[in-house]
């Protein structure tokens, strides 16, 4: 885990502040037997659905590839590129990416070797913990093989996009 004064934790706090309170409120409102989620959806067996959905979702890096790679963006039909999700999303995605790139630039010598390998022990532990959580939940996108700073940033960027622009 990242210590309270770790630079990456400080950055991620922008995206995670208050989520514990929101999730606690959602648990009591949505998840209990015969609560809002059960009454407002057509699914009889939400437990099985909850097991199946993570296995069906694409890896976030794959899912958001059209924002990550210009070549993928250029393959989207023009009409889709102009749709609000993609047109506005691309602007937000670029702003997030610039923020992440600039932040990593400030700490490059602490985070990465000259060969672009992660060297910060807390970040390596964080990467490994993310991979373990994904494996445990049967989600795609294990991050254990992502030892380069570049791949770690791509994974992190995909996750930041998932909790910001993609959820809006």
VMD Tcl script that builds the backbone (N, CA, C; Angstrom):
set m [mol new atoms 504]
animate dup $m
set s [atomselect $m all]
$s set {name element resname resid chain x y z} {
  {N N UNK 1 A 0.829 -1.190 0.000}
  {CA C UNK 1 A 0.000 0.000 0.000}
  {C C UNK 1 A 0.872 1.251 0.000}
  {N N UNK 2 A 0.279 2.328 -0.414}
  {CA C UNK 2 A 1.002 3.596 -0.469}
  {C C UNK 2 A 0.907 4.307 0.874}
  {N N UNK 3 A 2.041 4.749 1.357}
  {CA C UNK 3 A 2.054 5.474 2.625}
  {C C UNK 3 A 1.355 6.829 2.449}
  {N N UNK 4 A 0.873 7.421 3.544}
  {CA C UNK 4 A 0.133 8.690 3.447}
  {C C UNK 4 A 0.909 9.816 2.759}
  {N N UNK 5 A 2.227 9.805 2.863}
  {CA C UNK 5 A 2.996 10.891 2.249}
  {C C UNK 5 A 3.587 10.524 0.888}
  {N N UNK 6 A 3.201 9.369 0.349}
  {CA C UNK 6 A 3.717 8.972 -0.968}
  {C C UNK 6 A 3.116 9.879 -2.041}
  {N N UNK 7 A 3.920 10.341 -2.992}
  {CA C UNK 7 A 3.413 11.259 -4.027}
  {C C UNK 7 A 2.246 10.699 -4.843}
  {N N UNK 8 A 2.281 9.409 -5.150}
  {CA C UNK 8 A 1.179 8.842 -5.929}
  {C C UNK 8 A -0.110 8.822 -5.113}
  {N N UNK 9 A -0.012 8.518 -3.842}
  {CA C UNK 9 A -1.214 8.536 -2.996}
  {C C UNK 9 A -1.803 9.941 -2.928}
  {N N UNK 10 A -0.943 10.925 -2.847}
  {CA C UNK 10 A -1.440 12.312 -2.821}
  {C C UNK 10 A -2.193 12.651 -4.098}
  {N N UNK 11 A -1.672 12.197 -5.223}
  {CA C UNK 11 A -2.369 12.433 -6.494}
  {C C UNK 11 A -3.699 11.685 -6.532}
  {N N UNK 12 A -3.688 10.419 -6.154}
  {CA C UNK 12 A -4.905 9.605 -6.226}
  {C C UNK 12 A -5.991 10.084 -5.275}
  {N N UNK 13 A -5.621 10.784 -4.228}
  {CA C UNK 13 A -6.611 11.307 -3.280}
  {C C UNK 13 A -7.616 12.219 -3.972}
  {N N UNK 14 A -7.172 12.918 -5.001}
  {CA C UNK 14 A -8.080 13.780 -5.771}
  {C C UNK 14 A -9.241 12.963 -6.308}
  {N N UNK 15 A -8.976 11.725 -6.686}
  {CA C UNK 15 A -9.980 10.878 -7.324}
  {C C UNK 15 A -10.724 9.978 -6.339}
  {N N UNK 16 A -10.201 9.837 -5.125}
  {CA C UNK 16 A -10.795 8.882 -4.182}
  {C C UNK 16 A -11.393 9.530 -2.942}
  {N N UNK 17 A -11.149 10.807 -2.719}
  {CA C UNK 17 A -11.638 11.461 -1.510}
  {C C UNK 17 A -13.156 11.337 -1.407}
  {N N UNK 18 A -13.636 10.868 -0.280}
  {CA C UNK 18 A -15.064 10.764 -0.030}
  {C C UNK 18 A -15.717 9.485 -0.520}
  {N N UNK 19 A -14.979 8.627 -1.208}
  {CA C UNK 19 A -15.608 7.438 -1.770}
  {C C UNK 19 A -16.069 6.457 -0.698}
  {N N UNK 20 A -15.397 6.397 0.429}
  {CA C UNK 20 A -15.816 5.488 1.494}
  {C C UNK 20 A -17.212 5.874 1.979}
  {N N UNK 21 A -17.449 7.158 2.198}
  {CA C UNK 21 A -18.774 7.616 2.635}
  {C C UNK 21 A -19.848 7.316 1.588}
  {N N UNK 22 A -19.535 7.566 0.335}
  {CA C UNK 22 A -20.494 7.298 -0.742}
  {C C UNK 22 A -20.813 5.810 -0.807}
  {N N UNK 23 A -19.778 4.980 -0.741}
  {CA C UNK 23 A -19.991 3.534 -0.823}
  {C C UNK 23 A -20.774 3.009 0.378}
  {N N UNK 24 A -20.511 3.533 1.551}
  {CA C UNK 24 A -21.258 3.099 2.741}
  {C C UNK 24 A -22.736 3.450 2.601}
  {N N UNK 25 A -23.011 4.645 2.102}
  {CA C UNK 25 A -24.398 5.038 1.874}
  {C C UNK 25 A -25.065 4.156 0.827}
  {N N UNK 26 A -24.336 3.822 -0.220}
  {CA C UNK 26 A -24.883 2.980 -1.282}
  {C C UNK 26 A -25.166 1.570 -0.788}
  {N N UNK 27 A -24.300 1.050 0.055}
  {CA C UNK 27 A -24.506 -0.305 0.588}
  {C C UNK 27 A -25.846 -0.389 1.296}
  {N N UNK 28 A -26.132 0.566 2.143}
  {CA C UNK 28 A -27.371 0.520 2.916}
  {C C UNK 28 A -28.605 0.798 2.062}
  {N N UNK 29 A -28.423 1.561 1.002}
  {CA C UNK 29 A -29.553 1.907 0.151}
  {C C UNK 29 A -29.817 0.866 -0.926}
  {N N UNK 30 A -28.781 0.332 -1.502}
  {CA C UNK 30 A -28.931 -0.503 -2.687}
  {C C UNK 30 A -28.843 -2.007 -2.460}
  {N N UNK 31 A -27.932 -2.440 -1.622}
  {CA C UNK 31 A -27.521 -3.834 -1.638}
  {C C UNK 31 A -28.317 -4.767 -0.746}
  {N N UNK 32 A -28.878 -4.294 0.317}
  {CA C UNK 32 A -29.601 -5.182 1.224}
  {C C UNK 32 A -30.761 -5.894 0.538}
  {N N UNK 33 A -31.125 -7.042 1.072}
  {CA C UNK 33 A -32.239 -7.809 0.498}
  {C C UNK 33 A -33.495 -6.941 0.437}
  {N N UNK 34 A -34.137 -6.956 -0.709}
  {CA C UNK 34 A -35.379 -6.227 -0.955}
  {C C UNK 34 A -35.204 -4.699 -0.859}
  {N N UNK 35 A -33.988 -4.235 -1.081}
  {CA C UNK 35 A -33.741 -2.796 -1.103}
  {C C UNK 35 A -33.871 -2.282 -2.540}
  {N N UNK 36 A -33.469 -1.044 -2.749}
  {CA C UNK 36 A -33.715 -0.359 -4.023}
  {C C UNK 36 A -33.185 -1.112 -5.243}
  {N N UNK 37 A -31.980 -1.630 -5.170}
  {CA C UNK 37 A -31.407 -2.307 -6.341}
  {C C UNK 37 A -32.228 -3.544 -6.711}
  {N N UNK 38 A -32.628 -4.312 -5.730}
  {CA C UNK 38 A -33.418 -5.509 -5.991}
  {C C UNK 38 A -34.799 -5.161 -6.549}
  {N N UNK 39 A -35.397 -4.105 -6.053}
  {CA C UNK 39 A -36.750 -3.741 -6.478}
  {C C UNK 39 A -36.774 -3.002 -7.809}
  {N N UNK 40 A -35.672 -2.358 -8.183}
  {CA C UNK 40 A -35.685 -1.515 -9.382}
  {C C UNK 40 A -35.059 -2.164 -10.608}
  {N N UNK 41 A -34.587 -3.403 -10.487}
  {CA C UNK 41 A -33.998 -4.075 -11.636}
  {C C UNK 41 A -34.774 -5.347 -11.946}
  {N N UNK 42 A -34.694 -5.809 -13.186}
  {CA C UNK 42 A -35.447 -7.002 -13.573}
  {C C UNK 42 A -34.751 -8.315 -13.218}
  {N N UNK 43 A -33.633 -8.251 -12.520}
  {CA C UNK 43 A -32.852 -9.452 -12.268}
  {C C UNK 43 A -33.298 -10.152 -10.993}
  {N N UNK 44 A -33.522 -11.431 -11.101}
  {CA C UNK 44 A -33.956 -12.206 -9.956}
  {C C UNK 44 A -32.770 -12.600 -9.070}
  {N N UNK 45 A -31.643 -12.930 -9.699}
  {CA C UNK 45 A -30.485 -13.427 -8.979}
  {C C UNK 45 A -29.321 -12.439 -9.114}
  {N N UNK 46 A -29.310 -11.411 -8.290}
  {CA C UNK 46 A -28.273 -10.386 -8.376}
  {C C UNK 46 A -26.901 -10.908 -7.983}
  {N N UNK 47 A -26.847 -11.908 -7.138}
  {CA C UNK 47 A -25.557 -12.447 -6.721}
  {C C UNK 47 A -24.818 -13.066 -7.911}
  {N N UNK 48 A -25.515 -13.851 -8.699}
  {CA C UNK 48 A -24.902 -14.453 -9.882}
  {C C UNK 48 A -24.530 -13.374 -10.885}
  {N N UNK 49 A -25.395 -12.388 -11.046}
  {CA C UNK 49 A -25.098 -11.280 -11.944}
  {C C UNK 49 A -23.826 -10.571 -11.499}
  {N N UNK 50 A -23.692 -10.362 -10.188}
  {CA C UNK 50 A -22.501 -9.716 -9.651}
  {C C UNK 50 A -21.231 -10.505 -9.876}
  {N N UNK 51 A -21.349 -11.808 -10.010}
  {CA C UNK 51 A -20.186 -12.647 -10.314}
  {C C UNK 51 A -19.869 -12.653 -11.804}
  {N N UNK 52 A -20.909 -12.579 -12.626}
  {CA C UNK 52 A -20.727 -12.672 -14.071}
  {C C UNK 52 A -20.214 -11.376 -14.703}
  {N N UNK 53 A -20.725 -10.252 -14.262}
  {CA C UNK 53 A -20.403 -8.987 -14.916}
  {C C UNK 53 A -18.901 -8.687 -14.927}
  {N N UNK 54 A -18.192 -8.804 -13.802}
  {CA C UNK 54 A -16.751 -8.516 -13.865}
  {C C UNK 54 A -15.998 -9.384 -14.869}
  {N N UNK 55 A -16.435 -10.628 -15.050}
  {CA C UNK 55 A -15.785 -11.516 -16.003}
  {C C UNK 55 A -16.070 -11.112 -17.441}
  {N N UNK 56 A -17.196 -10.433 -17.658}
  {CA C UNK 56 A -17.597 -10.042 -19.001}
  {C C UNK 56 A -17.006 -8.700 -19.436}
  {N N UNK 57 A -16.627 -7.870 -18.466}
  {CA C UNK 57 A -16.088 -6.554 -18.799}
  {C C UNK 57 A -14.696 -6.664 -19.408}
  {N N UNK 58 A -14.432 -5.801 -20.351}
  {CA C UNK 58 A -13.095 -5.757 -20.938}
  {C C UNK 58 A -12.115 -5.134 -19.949}
  {N N UNK 59 A -10.863 -5.430 -20.162}
  {CA C UNK 59 A -9.797 -4.766 -19.431}
  {C C UNK 59 A -9.927 -3.256 -19.707}
  {N N UNK 60 A -9.837 -2.394 -18.688}
  {CA C UNK 60 A -9.977 -0.947 -18.913}
  {C C UNK 60 A -9.016 -0.387 -19.962}
  {N N UNK 61 A -7.819 -0.926 -20.064}
  {CA C UNK 61 A -6.878 -0.448 -21.085}
  {C C UNK 61 A -7.444 -0.726 -22.476}
  {N N UNK 62 A -8.016 -1.892 -22.663}
  {CA C UNK 62 A -8.633 -2.239 -23.951}
  {C C UNK 62 A -9.901 -1.424 -24.171}
  {N N UNK 63 A -10.696 -1.313 -23.143}
  {CA C UNK 63 A -11.982 -0.627 -23.251}
  {C C UNK 63 A -11.820 0.848 -23.636}
  {N N UNK 64 A -10.771 1.482 -23.152}
  {CA C UNK 64 A -10.591 2.918 -23.399}
  {C C UNK 64 A -9.492 3.201 -24.420}
  {N N UNK 65 A -9.180 2.211 -25.230}
  {CA C UNK 65 A -8.088 2.339 -26.197}
  {C C UNK 65 A -8.306 3.500 -27.175}
  {N N UNK 66 A -9.554 3.801 -27.503}
  {CA C UNK 66 A -9.800 4.892 -28.460}
  {C C UNK 66 A -9.385 6.242 -27.889}
  {N N UNK 67 A -9.316 6.368 -26.576}
  {CA C UNK 67 A -8.794 7.592 -25.961}
  {C C UNK 67 A -7.283 7.509 -25.777}
  {N N UNK 68 A -6.782 6.320 -25.508}
  {CA C UNK 68 A -5.354 6.136 -25.230}
  {C C UNK 68 A -4.479 6.269 -26.475}
  {N N UNK 69 A -4.989 5.811 -27.621}
  {CA C UNK 69 A -4.165 5.745 -28.824}
  {C C UNK 69 A -4.819 6.507 -29.972}
  {N N UNK 70 A -4.071 7.428 -30.553}
  {CA C UNK 70 A -4.601 8.225 -31.670}
  {C C UNK 70 A -4.999 7.344 -32.848}
  {N N UNK 71 A -4.242 6.276 -33.104}
  {CA C UNK 71 A -4.575 5.397 -34.232}
  {C C UNK 71 A -5.953 4.750 -34.032}
  {N N UNK 72 A -6.289 4.410 -32.784}
  {CA C UNK 72 A -7.614 3.842 -32.495}
  {C C UNK 72 A -8.695 4.915 -32.623}
  {N N UNK 73 A -8.381 6.128 -32.160}
  {CA C UNK 73 A -9.333 7.236 -32.287}
  {C C UNK 73 A -9.662 7.481 -33.760}
  {N N UNK 74 A -8.627 7.486 -34.596}
  {CA C UNK 74 A -8.817 7.759 -36.015}
  {C C UNK 74 A -9.644 6.689 -36.712}
  {N N UNK 75 A -9.734 5.495 -36.149}
  {CA C UNK 75 A -10.533 4.425 -36.746}
  {C C UNK 75 A -12.013 4.523 -36.371}
  {N N UNK 76 A -12.327 5.352 -35.373}
  {CA C UNK 76 A -13.734 5.534 -35.014}
  {C C UNK 76 A -14.453 6.274 -36.131}
  {N N UNK 77 A -15.697 5.922 -36.422}
  {CA C UNK 77 A -16.462 6.690 -37.409}
  {C C UNK 77 A -16.563 8.159 -36.977}
  {N N UNK 78 A -16.534 9.063 -37.943}
  {CA C UNK 78 A -16.577 10.494 -37.650}
  {C C UNK 78 A -17.788 10.849 -36.788}
  {N N UNK 79 A -18.907 10.249 -37.062}
  {CA C UNK 79 A -20.122 10.539 -36.297}
  {C C UNK 79 A -19.941 10.171 -34.816}
  {N N UNK 80 A -19.242 9.077 -34.565}
  {CA C UNK 80 A -18.974 8.662 -33.186}
  {C C UNK 80 A -17.976 9.614 -32.526}
  {N N UNK 81 A -16.957 10.035 -33.266}
  {CA C UNK 81 A -15.983 10.993 -32.734}
  {C C UNK 81 A -16.652 12.295 -32.312}
  {N N UNK 82 A -17.709 12.663 -33.019}
  {CA C UNK 82 A -18.407 13.917 -32.739}
  {C C UNK 82 A -19.484 13.774 -31.657}
  {N N UNK 83 A -19.805 12.557 -31.265}
  {CA C UNK 83 A -20.794 12.338 -30.211}
  {C C UNK 83 A -20.265 12.924 -28.898}
  {N N UNK 84 A -21.136 13.470 -28.061}
  {CA C UNK 84 A -20.674 14.139 -26.835}
  {C C UNK 84 A -19.745 13.302 -25.961}
  {N N UNK 85 A -20.059 12.020 -25.768}
  {CA C UNK 85 A -19.180 11.204 -24.922}
  {C C UNK 85 A -17.758 11.198 -25.455}
  {N N UNK 86 A -17.596 11.010 -26.744}
  {CA C UNK 86 A -16.254 10.927 -27.312}
  {C C UNK 86 A -15.619 12.300 -27.496}
  {N N UNK 87 A -16.359 13.272 -28.021}
  {CA C UNK 87 A -15.790 14.599 -28.266}
  {C C UNK 87 A -15.388 15.278 -26.951}
  {N N UNK 88 A -16.316 15.323 -25.998}
  {CA C UNK 88 A -16.007 15.930 -24.705}
  {C C UNK 88 A -15.073 15.044 -23.896}
  {N N UNK 89 A -15.294 13.745 -24.002}
  {CA C UNK 89 A -14.442 12.802 -23.277}
  {C C UNK 89 A -12.985 12.903 -23.687}
  {N N UNK 90 A -12.754 13.121 -24.972}
  {CA C UNK 90 A -11.373 13.233 -25.432}
  {C C UNK 90 A -10.679 14.433 -24.786}
  {N N UNK 91 A -11.406 15.532 -24.636}
  {CA C UNK 91 A -10.848 16.722 -23.987}
  {C C UNK 91 A -10.502 16.427 -22.521}
  {N N UNK 92 A -11.421 15.805 -21.807}
  {CA C UNK 92 A -11.186 15.465 -20.402}
  {C C UNK 92 A -10.055 14.439 -20.284}
  {N N UNK 93 A -10.050 13.455 -21.160}
  {CA C UNK 93 A -9.013 12.430 -21.125}
  {C C UNK 93 A -7.630 13.060 -21.322}
  {N N UNK 94 A -7.525 13.969 -22.278}
  {CA C UNK 94 A -6.238 14.642 -22.516}
  {C C UNK 94 A -5.811 15.447 -21.297}
  {N N UNK 95 A -6.752 16.119 -20.649}
  {CA C UNK 95 A -6.417 16.892 -19.451}
  {C C UNK 95 A -5.913 15.965 -18.341}
  {N N UNK 96 A -6.597 14.826 -18.150}
  {CA C UNK 96 A -6.153 13.852 -17.148}
  {C C UNK 96 A -4.777 13.293 -17.495}
  {N N UNK 97 A -4.590 12.978 -18.758}
  {CA C UNK 97 A -3.299 12.421 -19.188}
  {C C UNK 97 A -2.183 13.440 -18.986}
  {N N UNK 98 A -2.425 14.691 -19.331}
  {CA C UNK 98 A -1.410 15.729 -19.131}
  {C C UNK 98 A -1.072 15.879 -17.654}
  {N N UNK 99 A -2.092 15.837 -16.804}
  {CA C UNK 99 A -1.864 15.923 -15.360}
  {C C UNK 99 A -1.003 14.763 -14.886}
  {N N UNK 100 A -1.342 13.555 -15.310}
  {CA C UNK 100 A -0.590 12.364 -14.904}
  {C C UNK 100 A 0.842 12.415 -15.442}
  {N N UNK 101 A 1.003 12.805 -16.704}
  {CA C UNK 101 A 2.348 12.903 -17.291}
  {C C UNK 101 A 3.196 13.946 -16.559}
  {N N UNK 102 A 2.609 15.099 -16.286}
  {CA C UNK 102 A 3.349 16.147 -15.579}
  {C C UNK 102 A 3.718 15.700 -14.166}
  {N N UNK 103 A 2.792 15.025 -13.500}
  {CA C UNK 103 A 3.042 14.564 -12.138}
  {C C UNK 103 A 4.157 13.522 -12.113}
  {N N UNK 104 A 4.073 12.566 -13.029}
  {CA C UNK 104 A 5.141 11.564 -13.118}
  {C C UNK 104 A 6.469 12.225 -13.467}
  {N N UNK 105 A 6.425 13.266 -14.286}
  {CA C UNK 105 A 7.646 13.979 -14.638}
  {C C UNK 105 A 8.346 14.576 -13.423}
  {N N UNK 106 A 7.551 15.046 -12.464}
  {CA C UNK 106 A 8.121 15.615 -11.245}
  {C C UNK 106 A 8.865 14.572 -10.408}
  {N N UNK 107 A 8.398 13.335 -10.456}
  {CA C UNK 107 A 8.932 12.280 -9.589}
  {C C UNK 107 A 9.598 11.153 -10.378}
  {N N UNK 108 A 9.906 11.402 -11.641}
  {CA C UNK 108 A 10.464 10.383 -12.522}
  {C C UNK 108 A 11.669 9.675 -11.909}
  {N N UNK 109 A 12.577 10.432 -11.339}
  {CA C UNK 109 A 13.800 9.830 -10.782}
  {C C UNK 109 A 13.515 8.977 -9.545}
  {N N UNK 110 A 12.419 9.273 -8.825}
  {CA C UNK 110 A 12.049 8.468 -7.656}
  {C C UNK 110 A 11.241 7.236 -8.053}
  {N N UNK 111 A 10.444 7.359 -9.122}
  {CA C UNK 111 A 9.537 6.287 -9.515}
  {C C UNK 111 A 10.175 5.256 -10.442}
  {N N UNK 112 A 11.037 5.704 -11.352}
  {CA C UNK 112 A 11.460 4.858 -12.469}
  {C C UNK 112 A 12.972 4.861 -12.662}
  {N N UNK 113 A 13.459 3.743 -13.190}
  {CA C UNK 113 A 14.871 3.668 -13.561}
  {C C UNK 113 A 15.054 4.344 -14.914}
  {N N UNK 114 A 16.287 4.494 -15.336}
  {CA C UNK 114 A 16.569 5.045 -16.660}
  {C C UNK 114 A 16.071 4.148 -17.780}
  {N N UNK 115 A 15.823 2.868 -17.458}
  {CA C UNK 115 A 15.307 1.912 -18.439}
  {C C UNK 115 A 13.786 1.798 -18.393}
  {N N UNK 116 A 13.122 2.765 -17.744}
  {CA C UNK 116 A 11.658 2.829 -17.669}
  {C C UNK 116 A 11.051 1.714 -16.825}
  {N N UNK 117 A 11.794 1.165 -15.880}
  {CA C UNK 117 A 11.258 0.139 -14.982}
  {C C UNK 117 A 10.820 0.791 -13.682}
  {N N UNK 118 A 9.690 0.333 -13.143}
  {CA C UNK 118 A 9.263 0.804 -11.826}
  {C C UNK 118 A 10.320 0.419 -10.804}
  {N N UNK 119 A 10.717 1.375 -9.966}
  {CA C UNK 119 A 11.703 1.047 -8.942}
  {C C UNK 119 A 11.236 1.442 -7.545}
  {N N UNK 120 A 10.184 2.228 -7.461}
  {CA C UNK 120 A 9.652 2.638 -6.175}
  {C C UNK 120 A 8.939 1.448 -5.547}
  {N N UNK 121 A 9.406 1.001 -4.406}
  {CA C UNK 121 A 8.870 -0.222 -3.793}
  {C C UNK 121 A 7.386 -0.091 -3.447}
  {N N UNK 122 A 6.947 1.073 -3.013}
  {CA C UNK 122 A 5.527 1.239 -2.682}
  {C C UNK 122 A 4.654 1.176 -3.932}
  {N N UNK 123 A 5.147 1.706 -5.039}
  {CA C UNK 123 A 4.383 1.635 -6.286}
  {C C UNK 123 A 4.336 0.205 -6.809}
  {N N UNK 124 A 5.408 -0.531 -6.641}
  {CA C UNK 124 A 5.423 -1.938 -7.045}
  {C C UNK 124 A 4.422 -2.715 -6.207}
  {N N UNK 125 A 4.410 -2.465 -4.898}
  {CA C UNK 125 A 3.427 -3.116 -4.022}
  {C C UNK 125 A 1.999 -2.727 -4.413}
  {N N UNK 126 A 1.802 -1.467 -4.753}
  {CA C UNK 126 A 0.488 -0.977 -5.177}
  {C C UNK 126 A 0.044 -1.687 -6.456}
  {N N UNK 127 A 0.950 -1.785 -7.421}
  {CA C UNK 127 A 0.661 -2.497 -8.668}
  {C C UNK 127 A 0.285 -3.953 -8.382}
  {N N UNK 128 A 1.051 -4.606 -7.521}
  {CA C UNK 128 A 0.784 -6.008 -7.187}
  {C C UNK 128 A -0.557 -6.168 -6.479}
  {N N UNK 129 A -0.893 -5.216 -5.612}
  {CA C UNK 129 A -2.175 -5.271 -4.907}
  {C C UNK 129 A -3.338 -5.066 -5.884}
  {N N UNK 130 A -3.178 -4.153 -6.848}
  {CA C UNK 130 A -4.217 -3.971 -7.871}
  {C C UNK 130 A -4.417 -5.260 -8.650}
  {N N UNK 131 A -3.320 -5.926 -9.002}
  {CA C UNK 131 A -3.407 -7.181 -9.750}
  {C C UNK 131 A -4.114 -8.249 -8.927}
  {N N UNK 132 A -3.790 -8.335 -7.634}
  {CA C UNK 132 A -4.414 -9.337 -6.767}
  {C C UNK 132 A -5.915 -9.099 -6.644}
  {N N UNK 133 A -6.315 -7.845 -6.519}
  {CA C UNK 133 A -7.742 -7.515 -6.411}
  {C C UNK 133 A -8.467 -7.893 -7.702}
  {N N UNK 134 A -7.850 -7.603 -8.830}
  {CA C UNK 134 A -8.478 -7.944 -10.113}
  {C C UNK 134 A -8.597 -9.451 -10.284}
  {N N UNK 135 A -7.553 -10.181 -9.916}
  {CA C UNK 135 A -7.598 -11.647 -10.017}
  {C C UNK 135 A -8.677 -12.218 -9.099}
  {N N UNK 136 A -8.746 -11.716 -7.878}
  {CA C UNK 136 A -9.712 -12.206 -6.894}
  {C C UNK 136 A -11.149 -12.005 -7.371}
  {N N UNK 137 A -11.379 -10.906 -8.056}
  {CA C UNK 137 A -12.724 -10.597 -8.557}
  {C C UNK 137 A -12.952 -11.150 -9.963}
  {N N UNK 138 A -11.994 -11.906 -10.485}
  {CA C UNK 138 A -12.067 -12.473 -11.840}
  {C C UNK 138 A -12.219 -11.389 -12.898}
  {N N UNK 139 A -11.606 -10.254 -12.660}
  {CA C UNK 139 A -11.642 -9.168 -13.645}
  {C C UNK 139 A -10.454 -9.296 -14.578}
  {N N UNK 140 A -10.642 -8.798 -15.775}
  {CA C UNK 140 A -9.550 -8.805 -16.742}
  {C C UNK 140 A -8.625 -7.632 -16.455}
  {N N UNK 141 A -7.372 -7.753 -16.861}
  {CA C UNK 141 A -6.452 -6.639 -16.749}
  {C C UNK 141 A -5.460 -6.758 -15.626}
  {N N UNK 142 A -4.959 -7.943 -15.377}
  {CA C UNK 142 A -3.953 -8.124 -14.344}
  {C C UNK 142 A -2.757 -7.224 -14.622}
  {N N UNK 143 A -2.168 -6.689 -13.579}
  {CA C UNK 143 A -1.095 -5.720 -13.764}
  {C C UNK 143 A 0.272 -6.229 -13.301}
  {N N UNK 144 A 0.390 -7.497 -12.935}
  {CA C UNK 144 A 1.675 -8.004 -12.455}
  {C C UNK 144 A 2.772 -7.899 -13.506}
  {N N UNK 145 A 2.412 -8.068 -14.763}
  {CA C UNK 145 A 3.416 -8.022 -15.817}
  {C C UNK 145 A 3.803 -6.593 -16.193}
  {N N UNK 146 A 3.133 -5.627 -15.632}
  {CA C UNK 146 A 3.382 -4.237 -16.010}
  {C C UNK 146 A 4.458 -3.637 -15.130}
  {N N UNK 147 A 5.706 -3.967 -15.448}
  {CA C UNK 147 A 6.815 -3.480 -14.635}
  {C C UNK 147 A 7.397 -2.181 -15.167}
  {N N UNK 148 A 7.033 -1.794 -16.380}
  {CA C UNK 148 A 7.558 -0.536 -16.900}
  {C C UNK 148 A 6.713 0.628 -16.411}
  {N N UNK 149 A 7.336 1.768 -16.244}
  {CA C UNK 149 A 6.604 2.969 -15.832}
  {C C UNK 149 A 5.569 3.353 -16.888}
  {N N UNK 150 A 5.920 3.181 -18.153}
  {CA C UNK 150 A 4.994 3.528 -19.227}
  {C C UNK 150 A 3.723 2.699 -19.138}
  {N N UNK 151 A 3.848 1.380 -18.967}
  {CA C UNK 151 A 2.670 0.515 -18.869}
  {C C UNK 151 A 1.889 0.804 -17.589}
  {N N UNK 152 A 2.588 1.079 -16.504}
  {CA C UNK 152 A 1.919 1.411 -15.249}
  {C C UNK 152 A 1.100 2.690 -15.419}
  {N N UNK 153 A 1.657 3.697 -16.090}
  {CA C UNK 153 A 0.925 4.949 -16.324}
  {C C UNK 153 A -0.294 4.724 -17.214}
  {N N UNK 154 A -0.163 3.863 -18.215}
  {CA C UNK 154 A -1.299 3.560 -19.091}
  {C C UNK 154 A -2.408 2.897 -18.285}
  {N N UNK 155 A -2.039 1.935 -17.435}
  {CA C UNK 155 A -3.021 1.261 -16.579}
  {C C UNK 155 A -3.678 2.284 -15.646}
  {N N UNK 156 A -2.863 3.112 -15.016}
  {CA C UNK 156 A -3.376 4.111 -14.080}
  {C C UNK 156 A -4.284 5.106 -14.802}
  {N N UNK 157 A -3.885 5.531 -15.985}
  {CA C UNK 157 A -4.697 6.465 -16.765}
  {C C UNK 157 A -6.052 5.837 -17.100}
  {N N UNK 158 A -6.056 4.570 -17.471}
  {CA C UNK 158 A -7.311 3.878 -17.794}
  {C C UNK 158 A -8.219 3.801 -16.577}
  {N N UNK 159 A -7.630 3.556 -15.418}
  {CA C UNK 159 A -8.430 3.471 -14.190}
  {C C UNK 159 A -8.949 4.839 -13.764}
  {N N UNK 160 A -8.122 5.880 -13.917}
  {CA C UNK 160 A -8.584 7.228 -13.585}
  {C C UNK 160 A -9.730 7.648 -14.505}
  {N N UNK 161 A -9.614 7.292 -15.780}
  {CA C UNK 161 A -10.693 7.601 -16.713}
  {C C UNK 161 A -11.959 6.835 -16.327}
  {N N UNK 162 A -11.804 5.598 -15.902}
  {CA C UNK 162 A -12.949 4.781 -15.520}
  {C C UNK 162 A -13.720 5.414 -14.372}
  {N N UNK 163 A -13.020 5.988 -13.393}
  {CA C UNK 163 A -13.707 6.563 -12.225}
  {C C UNK 163 A -14.082 8.027 -12.416}
  {N N UNK 164 A -13.761 8.608 -13.563}
  {CA C UNK 164 A -14.143 10.001 -13.808}
  {C C UNK 164 A -15.041 10.065 -15.038}
  {N N UNK 165 A -14.469 10.301 -16.201}
  {CA C UNK 165 A -15.234 10.530 -17.411}
  {C C UNK 165 A -16.139 9.391 -17.839}
  {N N UNK 166 A -15.701 8.170 -17.646}
  {CA C UNK 166 A -16.497 7.022 -18.080}
  {C C UNK 166 A -17.735 6.857 -17.228}
  {N N UNK 167 A -17.664 7.223 -15.956}
  {CA C UNK 167 A -18.806 7.061 -15.052}
  {C C UNK 167 A -19.803 8.201 -15.117}
  {N N UNK 168 A -19.414 9.307 -15.710}
  {CA C UNK 168 A -20.308 10.470 -15.737}
  {C C UNK 168 A -21.518 10.197 -16.614}
}
mol reanalyze $m
mol bondsrecalc $m
mol representation Tube
mol addrep $m
